[in-house]
Amino acid sequence: MDANTTQVTKPKKWGIWILFASVPTLLCCALPVVLVSLGMGSAVVSLYSDHLPFLQWFGMNEHITFGVTAVILAFAAWLLYRPGRTCPADPALAQACQSANKWNLRFYWGAVAIWCIGAFFAFVLPILQAL
């Protein structure tokens, strides 16, 4: 590689990994809460017992599920907000980089919202009901 050749790299899209990190909390708590709230409790029972019984593990191990996803979301936050992140000087690459960053932030905050909803129903609501 000579001095005049630069390597062109595409901007990294972390959004799909961030969204993937929130899937266990979505399946564990947020989705069942929404379905039960909409009057589809039997669909939740059918989903968890007959069709996808492995999802019960997430619900029975909420502390592990939420702990691991919290660590993943914290790592994603560091990736998105770490110092020294810049986009390339080339206008086309800069546009793609800014667009990817915007979508990554949207995915991240969506995943955080899903995590918070799930954590509320898994940990806070049982305490409030006990009072």
C-alpha positions in Angstrom: 0.0 0.0 0.0 1.7 3.2 -1.1 1.3 6.7 0.4 -1.4 7.8 -2.1 -3.7 4.9 -1.6 -6.2 5.0 1.2 -8.3 2.2 2.4 -12.0 2.9 2.1 -14.1 1.3 4.8 -17.9 1.3 5.2 -19.4 2.7 8.4 -20.1 0.0 10.9 -23.8 -0.6 11.6 -24.1 -1.5 15.3 -27.9 -1.2 15.2 -28.6 -4.8 14.3 -26.4 -6.0 17.2 -28.0 -3.6 19.6 -31.5 -4.7 18.6 -30.3 -8.3 18.9 -29.3 -7.6 22.5 -32.8 -6.5 23.4 -34.5 -9.5 22.0 -34.2 -11.7 25.1 -35.8 -9.0 27.2 -38.5 -8.5 24.6 -39.3 -12.2 24.6 -39.0 -12.6 28.3 -41.2 -9.7 29.6 -42.2 -6.9 27.2 -44.0 -9.0 24.5 -46.0 -11.1 27.0 -47.0 -8.0 28.9 -48.2 -6.3 25.8 -50.1 -9.4 24.6 -51.8 -9.9 28.0 -52.7 -6.2 28.2 -54.4 -6.6 24.8 -56.4 -9.5 26.1 -54.3 -12.2 24.4 -53.2 -14.1 27.5 -54.1 -17.5 25.9 -51.7 -16.6 23.0 -48.9 -16.1 25.5 -49.6 -19.4 27.3 -49.7 -21.2 24.0 -46.6 -19.5 22.8 -44.6 -20.3 25.9 -45.9 -23.8 26.6 -46.6 -25.4 23.2 -44.8 -23.7 20.4 -41.6 -22.2 21.8 -41.0 -23.8 25.3 -37.3 -22.7 25.3 -38.5 -19.1 25.9 -39.5 -20.1 29.4 -35.8 -20.2 30.3 -35.6 -16.4 29.8 -38.5 -15.8 32.1 -37.3 -18.2 34.8 -33.8 -16.6 34.7 -34.7 -13.0 34.6 -31.7 -11.8 36.5 -29.3 -13.5 34.1 -31.3 -12.3 31.1 -31.4 -8.7 32.2 -27.9 -8.7 33.5 -26.4 -9.9 30.3 -28.5 -7.6 28.1 -27.6 -4.7 30.4 -23.9 -5.4 29.8 -24.4 -5.6 26.1 -26.4 -2.4 26.0 -23.7 -0.7 28.1 -21.0 -1.9 25.6 -23.2 -0.6 22.8 -23.5 2.8 24.5 -19.7 2.9 24.7 -19.4 2.0 21.0 -21.9 4.7 20.0 -20.7 7.5 22.3 -16.9 6.8 22.7 -14.6 9.8 22.3 -12.8 10.1 19.0 -15.5 8.8 16.8 -15.4 10.7 13.5 -16.8 10.2 10.0 -14.7 10.1 6.9 -13.9 13.4 5.0 -15.2 12.0 1.7 -18.7 13.5 1.3 -20.3 10.3 0.1 -18.8 8.2 2.9 -19.5 11.0 5.5 -23.2 10.9 4.4 -23.3 7.1 4.8 -21.6 7.4 8.2 -24.0 10.0 9.5 -27.0 8.0 8.3 -25.6 4.8 9.9 -24.9 6.7 13.2 -28.5 8.2 13.2 -30.0 4.7 12.7 -27.7 3.1 15.3 -28.8 5.7 17.9 -32.5 5.0 17.1 -32.0 1.3 17.4 -30.0 1.8 20.6 -32.6 3.9 22.3 -35.4 1.6 21.1 -33.5 -1.3 22.7 -33.0 0.7 25.9 -36.8 1.5 26.0 -37.6 -2.2 25.5 -35.2 -3.2 28.2 -36.7 -0.6 30.6 -40.2 -1.8 30.0 -39.2 -5.4 30.6 -37.2 -4.5 33.7 -40.2 -2.5 35.1 -42.6 -5.5 34.7 -40.0 -8.1 35.9 -38.6 -6.3 38.9 -40.5 -3.1 39.9 -44.1 -4.1 39.4 -43.9 -7.1 41.7 -42.5 -4.9 44.5 -45.3 -2.4 43.9 -47.9 -5.1 44.0 -46.5 -6.5 47.3 -47.0 -3.1 49.0 
